[in-house]
Amino acid sequence: MVNRLSDKMKKFLLLIIALIISVGGINAQNSMAASAVLDKAIGKILNSKGCEADFKINNDGFSGRGKIITTNNKFKVSLPDAIMWFNGKDLYTFNAAISETTVVIPTEEELTEANPLAYVTSAPKLYNVAFSTVKKPDRYVLELTPKKNSGNIKRITLTIKKSDFTLETIVVEPRTGSPIRADISGFKTGISFSAKEFEYPQDKYSKIELIDLR
């Protein structure tokens, strides 16, 4: 992947984004109760016109805040030093540190990590879902474990509020490297967004170098 913050952080950030906006795509098979919890989360998220949320990422000493808005298979992610727009076809990444924007047509692998619909399609084949042995008051804690050990994800832990089935935290544990944690706040659903929100604003960034890799 080209110009994605750091390759590792961008890859896991996109996975986290996909989880935030499509957690309901997972079909738990080893626990009916866990499946029921996810079904509630599905209804809250996927039945909404659009969603927005703030999040904080922590990984190996790195901490950063961001905001995501999404509708259907489109999203926009705003970070302190980068902005990403996905309009359903093209993925634009603006890197403020080097005043540069790249645009690609995402590969199937990238869509699995970043595109909500692609993740919904692929997730049931990849993960088993069950309640965690860790218990928290007023929270459901679910563990997602890969059915195959060929990838770099060891475990994903989701924390969901019992009161309204809102996704609260995501912890991604890779087989190598430090866990990545995303804390989600200000989650809102039922929001209508203009299609322009998910398009790269060429006029605003007219002086920024655009590297077209499509």
C-alpha positions as CSV (number, residue, x, y, z in Angstrom):
1,M,0.0,0.0,0.0
2,V,1.3,3.4,-0.9
3,N,1.5,6.4,1.4
4,R,-0.8,5.0,4.1
5,L,0.5,6.8,7.2
6,S,2.6,3.8,8.2
7,D,1.7,0.7,6.3
8,K,1.0,-1.3,9.6
9,M,-1.0,1.4,11.3
10,K,-3.1,2.2,8.1
11,K,-3.8,-1.5,7.6
12,F,-5.1,-2.0,11.1
13,L,-6.9,1.4,11.1
14,L,-8.8,0.4,8.0
15,L,-9.7,-2.9,9.7
16,I,-10.9,-1.1,12.7
17,I,-13.0,1.3,10.5
18,A,-14.5,-1.7,8.8
19,L,-15.4,-3.2,12.2
20,I,-16.9,0.1,13.4
21,I,-19.2,0.4,10.5
22,S,-20.0,-3.3,9.7
23,V,-19.6,-5.3,13.0
24,G,-23.0,-6.8,12.3
25,G,-21.7,-8.7,9.3
26,I,-20.2,-11.4,11.5
27,N,-22.3,-14.5,11.9
28,A,-21.5,-16.1,15.3
29,Q,-21.7,-19.9,15.1
30,N,-20.4,-21.1,18.5
31,S,-22.7,-19.0,20.8
32,M,-26.3,-18.2,20.2
33,A,-26.2,-15.6,23.0
34,A,-23.2,-13.9,21.4
35,S,-25.0,-14.0,18.1
36,A,-28.0,-12.3,19.6
37,V,-25.9,-9.5,20.9
38,L,-24.3,-9.0,17.5
39,D,-27.8,-9.0,15.9
40,K,-28.8,-6.1,18.1
41,A,-25.7,-4.2,17.0
42,I,-26.5,-5.1,13.4
43,G,-30.0,-3.5,13.7
44,K,-28.6,-0.4,15.3
45,I,-25.9,0.2,12.7
46,L,-27.0,-1.3,9.4
47,N,-30.6,0.0,9.6
48,S,-29.3,3.5,9.9
49,K,-29.1,5.9,7.0
50,G,-25.6,7.0,8.1
51,C,-23.3,6.9,11.1
52,E,-20.7,9.0,12.6
53,A,-18.3,8.4,15.5
54,D,-15.2,9.7,17.2
55,F,-12.4,7.3,18.1
56,K,-9.0,7.2,19.8
57,I,-6.3,4.8,18.6
58,N,-3.6,3.5,21.0
59,N,-0.7,1.3,19.8
60,D,2.7,0.8,21.3
61,G,3.0,4.3,22.6
62,F,1.2,6.0,19.7
63,S,-2.1,7.7,20.4
64,G,-4.3,9.6,18.0
65,R,-7.8,10.8,17.7
66,G,-10.1,10.7,14.7
67,K,-13.6,10.9,13.3
68,I,-15.5,8.8,10.8
69,I,-18.7,9.3,8.9
70,T,-20.1,6.5,6.7
71,T,-23.1,5.6,4.7
72,N,-23.6,2.4,2.8
73,N,-20.2,1.5,1.4
74,K,-18.7,5.0,1.5
75,F,-16.7,6.6,4.3
76,K,-14.6,9.6,5.3
77,V,-12.0,9.4,8.1
78,S,-10.4,12.5,9.5
79,L,-7.1,12.2,11.5
80,P,-4.8,15.0,12.8
81,D,-2.3,14.4,10.0
82,A,-4.4,12.6,7.3
83,I,-7.8,12.4,5.7
84,M,-9.2,9.4,3.7
85,W,-12.2,9.5,1.4
86,F,-13.8,6.4,-0.1
87,N,-16.6,7.1,-2.6
88,G,-17.4,3.5,-3.3
89,K,-14.8,3.2,-6.0
90,D,-11.7,5.3,-5.4
91,L,-9.7,5.6,-2.1
92,Y,-8.0,9.0,-1.6
93,T,-5.5,9.5,1.1
94,F,-4.2,13.0,2.0
95,N,-1.0,13.0,4.0
96,A,-0.5,16.4,5.6
97,A,3.0,15.6,6.7
98,I,4.3,15.5,3.1
99,S,1.5,17.6,1.5
100,E,0.6,14.8,-0.9
101,T,-2.5,12.8,-1.8
102,T,-2.6,9.4,-3.4
103,V,-5.6,7.8,-5.1
104,V,-6.1,4.1,-5.8
105,I,-8.8,1.7,-6.8
106,P,-8.6,-0.6,-3.7
107,T,-7.6,-4.2,-4.2
108,E,-9.9,-7.0,-2.9
109,E,-7.7,-7.3,0.1
110,E,-7.9,-3.6,0.9
111,L,-11.7,-3.7,0.5
112,T,-11.9,-6.6,2.9
113,E,-10.2,-4.3,5.4
114,A,-11.8,-1.0,4.5
115,N,-15.0,-1.5,2.7
116,P,-18.0,-2.3,4.9
117,L,-19.9,-4.4,2.4
118,A,-16.8,-6.4,1.5
119,Y,-16.1,-7.0,5.1
120,V,-19.6,-8.1,5.8
121,T,-19.3,-10.6,3.0
122,S,-16.0,-12.1,4.1
123,A,-16.2,-12.0,7.9
124,P,-18.5,-15.0,8.4
125,K,-16.0,-17.2,6.7
126,L,-13.0,-15.9,8.8
127,Y,-14.1,-15.6,12.4
128,N,-15.7,-17.5,15.2
129,V,-17.5,-15.4,17.8
130,A,-18.0,-16.1,21.5
131,F,-18.3,-14.3,24.9
132,S,-15.0,-13.4,26.4
133,T,-14.0,-14.7,29.8
134,V,-13.4,-11.1,30.8
135,K,-16.6,-9.7,32.3
136,K,-17.5,-6.0,32.6
137,P,-20.5,-4.4,34.3
138,D,-23.2,-3.3,31.8
139,R,-21.1,-4.4,28.9
140,Y,-20.9,-7.4,26.6
141,V,-17.4,-8.5,25.7
142,L,-17.0,-10.6,22.6
143,E,-14.0,-12.4,21.2
144,L,-13.5,-13.0,17.5
145,T,-10.9,-15.7,16.6
146,P,-9.9,-16.6,13.1
147,K,-11.0,-20.0,11.8
148,K,-7.7,-20.3,10.0
149,N,-4.3,-19.4,11.4
150,S,-2.8,-18.1,8.1
151,G,-3.3,-14.4,8.7
152,N,-1.7,-12.0,11.2
153,I,-4.8,-11.5,13.4
154,K,-4.7,-13.5,16.5
155,R,-7.9,-12.1,18.2
156,I,-10.3,-9.2,18.0
157,T,-12.2,-8.2,21.2
158,L,-15.3,-6.1,21.0
159,T,-17.0,-4.3,23.9
160,I,-20.7,-3.4,23.4
161,K,-22.9,-1.5,25.7
162,K,-25.8,-3.5,27.2
163,S,-28.0,-0.4,27.4
164,D,-28.2,0.3,23.6
165,F,-25.9,-2.2,21.9
166,T,-23.5,0.5,20.8
167,L,-19.9,-0.6,19.9
168,E,-17.6,0.9,22.5
169,T,-14.1,-0.5,22.1
170,I,-12.2,-2.7,19.7
171,V,-8.9,-4.4,20.5
172,V,-7.0,-6.0,17.6
173,E,-4.3,-8.5,18.7
174,P,-1.8,-9.4,15.9
175,R,0.3,-12.5,16.0
176,T,3.3,-10.3,15.9
177,G,3.5,-6.8,17.4
178,S,1.6,-4.9,20.0
179,P,-2.2,-4.8,20.3
180,I,-4.1,-1.9,18.7
181,R,-7.0,-0.4,20.7
182,A,-9.8,1.8,19.4
183,D,-12.1,3.6,21.9
184,I,-15.2,4.8,20.2
185,S,-17.4,7.7,21.5
186,G,-20.1,10.0,20.2
187,F,-21.6,7.3,18.1
188,K,-24.6,8.6,16.2
189,T,-26.9,6.9,13.7
190,G,-29.7,7.9,11.4
191,I,-27.7,10.7,9.8
192,S,-28.1,11.7,6.2
193,F,-24.9,12.7,4.4
194,S,-24.4,14.3,1.0
195,A,-22.6,12.3,-1.6
196,K,-20.0,15.2,-1.7
197,E,-18.9,14.3,1.8
198,F,-17.2,11.2,0.4
199,E,-15.6,12.7,-2.6
200,Y,-12.1,14.2,-2.6
201,P,-12.4,18.0,-2.7
202,Q,-10.2,18.8,-5.6
203,D,-10.7,22.6,-5.4
204,K,-9.7,22.7,-1.7
205,Y,-6.5,20.7,-2.3
206,S,-5.7,22.1,-5.8
207,K,-2.1,23.0,-4.7
208,I,-1.5,19.5,-3.2
209,E,0.3,17.0,-5.4
210,L,-2.0,14.3,-6.5
211,I,-0.5,10.9,-7.2
212,D,-2.9,8.8,-9.3
213,L,-2.2,5.1,-8.9
214,R,-5.4,3.8,-10.5
